[in-house]
Amino acid sequence: MTEIAHFIERGKDEPLAMHLHRNADVLGASRDQRARLRRAAALTGGGTEDRIEAGLIAASVRDELKVAIDEVIYAAQARGEAVSDYNTDGAKRIKGRDGLWSLADSGGLSEAQFNTGLMYRGLYERVMVGGIGSQMSSVGELRATKASTAGQIGQGLHRAYAGVRLTAAETSVRCAEKVALLRAVAGEGRTIGSLSSSGHRRKVLITSLGIALDVVRISLGQTGGLRITGS
């Protein structure tokens, strides 16, 4: 069974390089463009010069993909989805393409559950982005970072802190199916409709997600006081 790639909307403070890297499949990026976006995404975690280079690479690929991006937005509009300006950088928010936002807009999730989902996503993305960077480094695709040792340690500690909270939150759910659902919708932004075509099944999934988010909210409250510091 072929899995359909879904467009992930850009976060308010998300670097362009990371945004394009995460949407490379749906935008139909070529092998060369994917390689450049992988490099640019990894550079966003480095120092000033690295981030500047990442921005230049991303802007170049964005210009090359502009037609593809426009087609994604046009297709969403053709399906009746609402497309609006998301921030001053020109990013677009396609209502219905992000599962968490869609459920909040439709009343499928309470405000507390939605806010918990956003907190979970922040942790999920920090940990997952860190994993991408480490894997790329191991195969020699990255140049040595120019960030200071103190900066590297600080980033590592923040990622470790996020990992501890994320692991505790998922463990507290105590259900592999609910954790997978949590990762898919709250973590990756997939829609409930992309997970099941059955109306009854979608209702069950929404209820399960709400239960998982209620449990996660308690866990995040308990681990919110953790402090990881270094010398």
C-alpha positions in Angstrom: 0.0 0.0 0.0 1.5 3.4 -1.1 1.5 6.0 1.6 0.3 9.5 0.4 2.6 12.4 1.3 0.9 15.2 3.1 1.9 18.9 3.0 3.0 20.1 6.5 2.3 23.7 7.0 5.2 26.0 8.1 5.5 26.9 11.8 5.7 30.6 12.7 9.4 30.4 13.5 10.4 27.4 11.4 13.4 28.0 9.2 12.6 27.8 5.5 15.2 25.1 5.0 13.5 22.8 7.6 10.0 23.6 6.1 11.0 22.6 2.6 13.0 19.6 3.8 9.9 18.2 5.6 7.8 18.8 2.5 10.3 17.5 -0.1 8.1 14.5 -1.0 4.8 16.3 -1.6 6.6 19.1 -3.5 8.3 16.5 -5.8 11.9 17.6 -5.1 14.5 16.0 -7.2 17.3 13.9 -5.7 19.7 16.9 -6.0 17.2 19.2 -4.4 16.6 16.7 -1.6 20.3 16.5 -0.9 20.6 20.3 -0.7 17.6 20.6 1.6 19.0 17.9 3.9 22.2 19.8 4.2 20.4 23.1 4.7 18.1 21.6 7.3 21.1 20.4 9.3 22.9 23.7 9.0 20.0 25.5 10.7 21.2 24.1 14.0 24.7 25.6 13.7 26.1 29.1 14.1 25.3 32.3 12.3 27.3 31.5 9.2 25.7 28.0 9.0 22.2 29.5 9.3 23.0 32.1 6.6 24.2 29.4 4.3 21.1 27.3 5.1 18.9 30.2 4.2 20.6 30.8 0.9 20.4 27.1 -0.1 16.7 27.0 0.9 15.9 30.2 -1.0 17.5 28.7 -4.1 15.5 25.5 -3.9 12.3 27.4 -3.1 12.7 29.4 -6.3 13.2 26.2 -8.2 10.1 24.6 -6.6 7.9 27.7 -6.7 5.6 26.2 -9.4 5.3 23.0 -7.4 4.4 25.0 -4.2 1.8 27.0 -6.2 0.3 23.8 -7.5 -0.1 22.3 -4.0 -1.9 25.5 -2.9 -4.0 25.5 -6.0 -5.0 21.9 -5.6 -6.0 22.6 -2.0 -8.2 25.5 -3.1 -9.8 23.3 -5.8 -10.8 20.8 -3.1 -12.5 23.7 -1.2 -9.9 24.0 1.5 -9.3 27.4 2.9 -5.8 28.8 2.2 -4.7 31.9 4.0 -1.6 33.8 4.9 0.1 32.2 7.9 2.9 34.8 8.6 4.6 37.8 7.1 7.2 35.5 5.3 4.6 34.4 2.9 3.9 31.0 4.3 0.5 29.6 3.7 -1.8 27.8 6.1 -4.0 25.2 4.4 -6.9 24.5 6.6 -7.6 20.8 6.8 -4.0 19.8 5.9 -2.8 19.8 9.5 -4.7 17.3 11.6 -4.2 19.0 14.9 -5.4 22.4 13.7 -8.3 20.8 11.8 -9.6 19.0 14.9 -9.3 22.2 17.0 -11.2 24.2 14.3 -14.0 21.6 14.1 -14.4 21.2 17.9 -13.0 17.6 17.8 -10.4 18.7 20.5 -10.9 21.0 23.4 -8.7 24.0 23.8 -6.7 22.3 26.5 -6.1 19.2 24.3 -5.1 21.4 21.4 -2.6 23.3 23.5 -1.2 20.1 24.8 -0.9 18.9 21.2 1.1 22.0 20.3 3.4 21.4 23.4 3.9 17.8 22.3 4.7 18.8 18.8 7.4 21.2 20.0 9.1 18.4 21.9 8.6 15.9 19.1 10.1 18.2 16.4 13.1 19.1 18.6 13.9 15.5 19.2 13.3 14.3 15.6 15.3 17.2 14.1 18.1 16.3 16.4 18.0 12.7 15.2 18.2 13.8 11.5 21.2 16.0 12.2 23.0 13.2 14.0 22.4 10.6 11.3 23.6 13.0 8.6 26.8 13.7 10.5 27.5 10.0 10.8 27.7 9.5 7.1 29.8 12.5 6.4 27.3 14.7 4.7 27.9 17.6 7.0 30.8 19.9 7.3 32.2 20.4 10.9 30.0 22.8 12.8 31.4 26.2 13.6 29.3 26.6 16.7 31.1 27.0 20.0 31.6 24.0 22.2 29.4 25.7 24.8 26.7 26.2 22.2 26.8 22.6 21.2 26.5 21.5 24.8 23.6 23.8 25.3 21.8 22.5 22.3 22.5 18.9 23.3 21.1 19.5 26.8 18.0 21.2 25.5 17.4 18.2 23.1 18.0 15.8 26.0 15.5 17.6 28.1 13.0 17.5 25.3 13.7 13.8 24.9 13.1 13.0 28.6 9.8 14.8 28.6 8.7 13.3 25.3 9.6 9.8 26.4 7.8 10.3 29.7 4.7 11.6 28.0 4.4 8.7 25.5 5.1 6.2 28.2 2.3 7.6 30.3 -0.2 6.8 27.5 0.4 3.1 28.1 -1.0 2.1 24.7 1.1 1.6 21.5 -1.9 2.4 19.2 -2.6 5.7 21.0 1.1 6.6 20.9 1.2 6.0 17.2 -1.9 8.1 16.7 -0.4 10.8 18.9 2.8 10.9 16.8 0.9 10.9 13.5 -1.5 13.7 14.3 0.0 15.8 17.1 3.6 15.2 16.1 3.5 15.1 12.3 0.3 16.9 11.5 -1.4 14.1 9.6 -5.2 14.3 9.4 -7.6 11.8 10.8 -9.1 11.4 7.3 -5.7 10.2 6.1 -5.6 7.5 8.7 -9.0 6.0 8.0 -11.8 6.2 5.4 -14.4 4.9 7.8 -16.6 7.5 9.5 -17.0 5.3 12.6 -13.2 4.6 12.8 -12.5 8.3 12.5 -14.7 9.0 15.5 -12.9 6.3 17.5 -9.5 7.8 16.5 -10.6 11.3 17.6 -11.8 10.0 20.9 -8.6 8.0 21.4 -6.4 11.1 20.5 -8.3 13.2 23.1 -7.8 10.6 25.8 -4.0 10.4 24.9 -3.7 14.2 25.0 -5.4 14.4 28.4 -2.8 11.9 29.8 0.1 13.7 28.1 -1.0 17.0 29.6 -0.6 15.5 33.1 2.8 14.1 32.2 4.0 17.4 30.8 2.9 19.1 33.9 4.9 16.7 36.0 8.1 16.9 34.0 7.9 20.7 33.4 10.0 21.3 36.5 12.9 19.2 35.2 16.2 21.1 34.9 19.2 19.9 33.0 22.2 22.1 33.3 25.9 21.8 32.5 29.0 23.5 33.6 
